[in-house]
Amino acid sequence: MGDHQLVCGKTNGEIEATYFKMKPFVCGACGKAFDMAYKLESHSEICGKSPKELQVAYENAYPFACSKCGKAFDAAYKLDSHEGAHQSIAALVAETG
């Protein structure tokens, strides 16, 4: 086998062609490819953003944070349910402790 062939017997070009048939949705900013358009759309929302920009976006999307562990939620009722789990665990520890 030549330098341009892999163990499977396909050239890099053949593998690349197959890859892009399977993942035809390519990010114009970074070149990452996806098999579904919605995955590219989701990726495009964060591609190229700084860590600070991503943190702000995350905080806006998940504004309800647990005061005990920091886990964040997109709805208050989800935070309430989560905090109830903390209380249940604390009660079990107190009973057995």
Buried (B, 14 or more C-beta within 10 A) or exposed (E): EEEEEEEEEEBEEEEEEEEEEEBEBEBEEEEBBBEEEEBBEEBBEEEEEEEEEEEEEEEEEBEBEBEEEEBBBEEEEBBEEBBEEBEEEEEEEEEEE
